[in-house]
Amino acid sequence: MQTSFTPEQLKDADTRESNSILRTCVHCGFCTATCPTFVLLGDELDSPRGRIYLIKDMLESGRPATEEVVRHVDRCLSCLSCMTTCPSGVNYMHLVDHARRYIEETYTRPWPERALRRLLGRLLPYPRRFRLALQGARLARPFAGLIPGGSMTAARLRAMLRLAPRSLPPAGPAARPQIHRAEGERRGRVALLTGCAQQVISPSINEATIRLLTRMGIEVVVTAGQGCCGALNHHLGEHDPAMRLARANIAAWSAELEGEGLDAVVVNASGCGTTVKDYGFMFREEPEPWKRRAAAIAGIAMDISEVLVKFGYAPRREEAPGLTVAYHAACSLQHGQKIIAAPKQLLLRAGFRVKEPAEAHLCCGSAGTYNLLQPEIAGRLRERKLANLERTGADLLAAGNIGCLTQLDGGGLPVAHTVELLDWMAGGPPPPAVEAARQRQASSEAARQSAA
């Protein structure tokens, strides 16, 4: 693709990067076939190729973003399926991230939307604030259907209340700064990103991660000063808040890396992992030592499935679980991090039967805050994904991202994080989804016998 940025525009690092990305695109359109919004809406401007044209025109012109550009860029899930499909290696992730930042700097949204986005950016990355917000939303949840009107604002409010959990688990000890010693001889030492929303909605994921790793002889450090990875703010176009959060993590983990040392920074929420692995790029123009430290942290960031493969996960229970798992590949894991086989191989090694749904490359509609900001499209993607998962005939669903688990919960199949199932088969407690799956099996068997 030809571009016409001026020398003055190319002095900006983000514009130089976007110029390079745009020049890589050859207009082939392969990306349209795997783009969830194009598959649903059939609008060229809601495909990666269409958005690339809009972004190119916006950036080259130097004018403020228009309502049309904002509408179509906002509809992008950042699922990155297009990057898996693209034969030319177009880095759409960095391009759309730049576009979102440009939009936030040049476009004035209607005040209800502006207020909602600001609220999400100030609540979700902070566990204490998020917990308080969810407690309020839980009380209001029964009244979601009473919100009047068919406006986007009303739909977003209903979506927020609908996604609020009916009950909140108590805050677990796993997120507190401490060192979890390895059992037996120490084989490795890692830092764990405990996250923000995940530790509120499902603290059991971090607890299972720590149990499993320490049982494998890996010391797990939960550092003081770490917090949200910055992804939520980053994808809202809020550059400075995202960088502040990332900087805090880099400082906390660098102290451990430069001290006693780390084999990895372990991330068990794949959306966060994609961002942490991109810290080197995000800090590429920052002064030293931040540039060097960010690159070092990005270089040792690993999804929990990668760590388990590296250190040789093995189940301890002799009996097979007798359960079929529908594995949902989170977009941030399969497209963002290119981790495809490892989670399925680990589940098979643990004794589960594993099935994948049709259209496994398509997003479930969660995508960070997308299911709150674009509830209609997110809802259609959820129903499509749930139907494909149900057709597998599985007993329960496993995924490696808290956003996907929250989006798909309550849709029929019991849901569990992959690491919770692996921990169970290595000696940990069964996650609640296992009992729900057993009951599901029993009900199916009773129905078969009744029909016979």
TIVOPA-448061 format. One line per field, with one value per residue (C-alpha): residue number from 1; x, y, z. Coordinates in steps of 0.5 Angstrom, whole numbers. Layout:
// TIVOPA-448061
seq <- c(NUM:...)
X <- c(X:...)
Y <- c(Y:...)
Z <- c(Z:...)
//
This chain:
// TIVOPA-448061
seq <- c(1:2:3:4:5:6:7:8:9:10:11:12:13:14:15:16:17:18:19:20:21:22:23:24:25:26:27:28:29:30:31:32:33:34:35:36:37:38:39:40:41:42:43:44:45:46:47:48:49:50:51:52:53:54:55:56:57:58:59:60:61:62:63:64:65:66:67:68:69:70:71:72:73:74:75:76:77:78:79:80:81:82:83:84:85:86:87:88:89:90:91:92:93:94:95:96:97:98:99:100:101:102:103:104:105:106:107:108:109:110:111:112:113:114:115:116:117:118:119:120:121:122:123:124:125:126:127:128:129:130:131:132:133:134:135:136:137:138:139:140:141:142:143:144:145:146:147:148:149:150:151:152:153:154:155:156:157:158:159:160:161:162:163:164:165:166:167:168:169:170:171:172:173:174:175:176:177:178:179:180:181:182:183:184:185:186:187:188:189:190:191:192:193:194:195:196:197:198:199:200:201:202:203:204:205:206:207:208:209:210:211:212:213:214:215:216:217:218:219:220:221:222:223:224:225:226:227:228:229:230:231:232:233:234:235:236:237:238:239:240:241:242:243:244:245:246:247:248:249:250:251:252:253:254:255:256:257:258:259:260:261:262:263:264:265:266:267:268:269:270:271:272:273:274:275:276:277:278:279:280:281:282:283:284:285:286:287:288:289:290:291:292:293:294:295:296:297:298:299:300:301:302:303:304:305:306:307:308:309:310:311:312:313:314:315:316:317:318:319:320:321:322:323:324:325:326:327:328:329:330:331:332:333:334:335:336:337:338:339:340:341:342:343:344:345:346:347:348:349:350:351:352:353:354:355:356:357:358:359:360:361:362:363:364:365:366:367:368:369:370:371:372:373:374:375:376:377:378:379:380:381:382:383:384:385:386:387:388:389:390:391:392:393:394:395:396:397:398:399:400:401:402:403:404:405:406:407:408:409:410:411:412:413:414:415:416:417:418:419:420:421:422:423:424:425:426:427:428:429:430:431:432:433:434:435:436:437:438:439:440:441:442:443:444:445:446:447:448:449:450:451:452)
X <- c(0:3:3:4:6:10:17:15:9:15:18:13:15:8:7:13:11:4:7:11:5:1:6:6:-1:-2:-10:-11:-17:-15:-17:-24:-26:-23:-26:-31:-35:-34:-37:-43:-44:-42:-39:-32:-31:-32:-26:-19:-18:-23:-21:-14:-16:-20:-14:-9:-13:-14:-7:-4:-9:-7:-15:-19:-22:-29:-35:-35:-28:-29:-35:-32:-25:-29:-33:-26:-25:-17:-18:-12:-15:-13:-6:-6:-9:-5:0:4:5:1:2:-5:-5:0:-4:-10:-7:-4:-11:-15:-10:-10:-18:-18:-13:-17:-25:-30:-35:-42:-42:-45:-40:-34:-36:-37:-30:-27:-31:-29:-21:-22:-25:-23:-15:-16:-18:-21:-25:-28:-30:-34:-37:-39:-42:-47:-48:-50:-55:-58:-57:-65:-67:-63:-69:-73:-68:-72:-70:-67:-61:-54:-53:-59:-56:-49:-52:-56:-50:-46:-51:-52:-45:-44:-43:-49:-44:-37:-32:-28:-21:-16:-9:-6:-5:-2:6:10:14:11:17:18:16:22:28:27:27:26:23:18:14:6:2:-4:-8:-14:-21:-19:-17:-24:-28:-24:-18:-18:-15:-9:-9:-9:-3:1:-1:1:8:10:8:13:19:18:18:13:14:8:12:9:8:5:-2:-6:-2:-5:-9:-15:-13:-9:-14:-19:-14:-11:-4:-1:-5:-3:4:4:1:6:12:10:10:16:19:17:19:26:28:27:30:36:36:35:33:27:26:19:14:8:1:-5:-10:-8:-10:-6:0:-1:0:6:10:9:12:19:15:11:17:21:22:23:29:34:33:26:27:32:28:21:25:28:21:17:23:21:14:10:3:2:1:8:11:8:11:18:18:15:8:5:-1:-1:-8:-8:-15:-17:-22:-27:-29:-29:-27:-29:-23:-24:-18:-18:-16:-11:-7:-8:-7:-4:1:1:0:-4:-2:0:-6:-9:-3:-3:-11:-9:-3:-8:-13:-18:-22:-21:-25:-25:-31:-33:-30:-25:-22:-27:-28:-33:-34:-31:-25:-23:-29:-32:-38:-39:-38:-41:-46:-50:-45:-41:-48:-49:-42:-43:-49:-45:-39:-44:-48:-41:-39:-45:-45:-38:-42:-37:-38:-35:-31:-24:-20:-14:-17:-22:-25:-28:-30:-34:-37:-39:-41:-48:-49:-50:-43:-39:-33:-26:-19:-15:-10:-15:-17:-9:-8:-14:-11:-4:-7:-11:-18:-23:-26:-33:-34:-32:-38:-43:-40:-41:-48:-49:-47:-52:-57:-56:-55:-62:-65:-62:-65:-72:-72:-70)
Y <- c(0:7:12:20:22:28:28:32:27:22:25:22:15:12:15:12:5:6:8:2:-3:1:-1:-8:-9:-11:-11:-18:-19:-25:-22:-21:-28:-29:-22:-23:-17:-17:-24:-22:-15:-16:-9:-8:-2:-7:-11:-10:-8:-3:0:0:5:9:9:11:17:19:19:22:28:30:32:30:23:23:19:14:12:12:8:3:2:2:-4:-8:-13:-13:-21:-21:-26:-22:-23:-30:-30:-25:-27:-21:-20:-14:-12:-10:-10:-4:0:0:1:8:9:9:13:18:18:19:25:28:26:28:23:24:25:19:15:19:18:10:9:14:10:3:6:8:2:-5:-4:-3:-9:-6:-1:-6:-10:-5:-3:-11:-11:-5:-8:-15:-11:-8:-14:-16:-9:-10:-11:-5:0:4:6:2:7:5:8:3:-3:-2:-1:-7:-11:-9:-11:-18:-19:-18:-24:-26:-27:-25:-30:-27:-24:-29:-29:-31:-24:-21:-20:-26:-32:-38:-43:-49:-56:-60:-58:-52:-52:-45:-38:-34:-28:-29:-23:-23:-19:-14:-16:-24:-23:-21:-25:-31:-31:-39:-39:-35:-40:-46:-43:-42:-49:-53:-49:-50:-57:-58:-55:-48:-42:-37:-29:-24:-18:-12:-6:-10:-9:-9:-10:-4:-7:-5:3:1:-1:5:9:12:12:15:11:5:6:8:1:-2:2:0:-8:-7:-4:-9:-15:-12:-11:-19:-20:-16:-19:-26:-28:-30:-36:-33:-28:-32:-30:-34:-29:-29:-22:-19:-24:-21:-14:-16:-19:-13:-8:-8:-5:0:3:3:10:11:13:8:4:3:1:-4:-7:-7:-11:-16:-17:-18:-23:-27:-27:-33:-36:-41:-46:-45:-45:-52:-55:-52:-55:-62:-62:-69:-71:-75:-78:-85:-85:-81:-76:-79:-72:-69:-62:-57:-52:-45:-42:-35:-30:-27:-34:-37:-30:-25:-30:-36:-41:-46:-53:-53:-52:-58:-62:-61:-63:-69:-71:-70:-75:-71:-72:-65:-63:-56:-53:-51:-43:-44:-38:-33:-29:-30:-23:-21:-18:-14:-8:-10:-14:-7:-2:-6:-11:-12:-15:-18:-22:-25:-27:-30:-34:-36:-39:-42:-46:-49:-51:-54:-58:-61:-66:-64:-64:-57:-52:-50:-43:-39:-32:-29:-25:-31:-35:-29:-28:-36:-37:-39:-41:-48:-52:-51:-47:-47:-44:-49:-49:-51:-57:-59:-57:-62:-68:-66:-67:-60:-59:-60:-54:-53:-54:-61:-62:-59:-63:-69:-67:-66:-73:-76:-72:-74:-81:-81:-78:-83:-89:-86:-85:-92)
Z <- c(0:-2:3:3:10:10:13:19:21:20:26:31:33:32:25:23:25:22:16:16:17:12:7:8:7:-1:0:-1:3:6:13:11:12:19:22:26:25:18:18:22:19:12:11:8:13:19:16:17:10:11:17:15:9:14:19:13:11:18:20:13:13:20:22:28:27:24:27:21:23:30:29:25:29:36:33:32:37:37:36:32:27:21:24:24:17:13:8:9:16:17:25:25:33:33:28:31:38:35:31:38:42:36:36:44:43:37:38:43:44:46:54:56:52:55:62:61:58:63:69:66:65:73:76:72:73:81:85:91:86:82:88:90:84:83:89:87:80:84:88:82:77:78:75:69:65:67:64:59:52:46:46:46:53:56:52:55:62:61:59:65:70:66:66:74:78:82:88:89:92:98:96:97:100:93:91:97:96:98:96:95:96:92:94:95:91:87:80:78:80:77:78:78:75:79:75:76:74:75:82:84:80:80:85:85:78:81:87:83:79:85:88:81:80:87:87:81:85:82:87:86:87:88:88:92:87:81:79:72:66:63:57:59:59:53:48:51:47:54:53:59:64:61:61:68:70:66:69:76:73:70:76:81:76:74:82:82:76:77:84:86:78:75:70:67:69:69:66:67:63:56:54:60:57:50:53:57:52:48:53:49:44:48:51:45:45:53:56:59:64:62:55:57:63:59:53:59:62:55:54:60:60:59:59:64:59:56:63:65:58:60:67:65:67:69:73:79:80:77:75:69:70:65:62:55:55:50:49:47:44:47:41:45:46:39:35:40:43:37:43:40:41:48:52:49:49:57:58:54:58:64:62:59:52:48:43:39:37:29:28:33:30:31:38:43:44:50:48:54:55:48:51:55:50:44:47:41:37:43:44:37:38:44:42:36:40:45:40:37:44:45:39:41:46:51:59:61:57:59:57:59:59:65:60:55:62:64:57:56:63:64:57:58:59:66:65:68:67:64:70:75:71:71:78:80:76:79:86:87:89:84:81:82:74:75:80:75:69:73:74:67:65:70:67:60:62:66:60:55:60:60:53:52)
//
